């Protein structure tokens, strides 16, 4: 009998609505100079550091551009309403800059709705600050279900990353359209972080660059453009593999570097030798120091060894003079 009573009591408590979580702190905001319809919003919660993100002005209720850009300081009260909860702001704006206090109040029903999607919730995700982040980045139940529908059964952290970087079903379809299907959630986010987007891929293909997705990502990271390949071709290195162009960029092998070496009598060097010289610091300046010490057209492998063993040209000159 006691077991039955205990089980009924648990069921009653489980059916009670959860309490709203609250958190507050200070906010500052700046109108973006590059994107006039966006605010760069920073939130400070106690002593836990700032978090800053950009948001369209349209994400805020009861906040107008006239208030934001007012030449005189104006008081403001506005809010951001999301499924996970609402952020309430009060403070002032002047000349595109604002500051004040904020308060976040979670929606007590959100956590239960989230569980209904099958997403696992760690204990920390129920903390007010974590719930506030889910609200800030608009991790809605409809969004989660829309991604699950196309095969992305992910962790809550991954759905947050999707929202932060703009990965949604439309983006997944665009990647499918350029031939990259069934990408992992991490890979989709990676393409967004580095700008290897469908538009970029189409642009590169129009210039004759038909690459793997990882190579497109590398191209964005290291700025391996068709223009760079043409410049290196004019410098004497045509038709270089993508990996070699990446090495050139990483180690700063440029047309100017090649031209300087040519002036010093080092022309027609293999691509890998150029990279080796850069890695070990065999620069035109170093070669000039070797020449100044009285040694001309020293083979590249000897120059590399000098750098590896930290042998200065002036040191060799001094030793030679002492031995005479």
Secondary structure, 3 states (H helix, E strand, C coil): CHHHHHHHHHHHHHHCCCCCCEEEEEEEEEECCCCCCEEEEEEECCCCCEEEEEEEHHHCECCCHHHHCCCCCEEEEEEEEECCEEEEEEEEEECCEEEEEEEEEECCCHHHHHHCCCCCCCHHHHCHHHHHHHHHCCCCHHHHHHHHHCCCCCCHHHHHHHHHHCCCHHHHHHHHHCCCCCCCHHHHHHHHHHCCCHHHHHHHHHCCCCCCHHHHHHHHHHCCCHHHHHHHHHCCCCCCCHHHHHHHHHCCCCHHHHHHHHHCCCCCCCHHHHHHHHHHCCCHHHHHHHHHCCCCCCCHHHHHHHHHCCCCHHHHHHHHHHHC
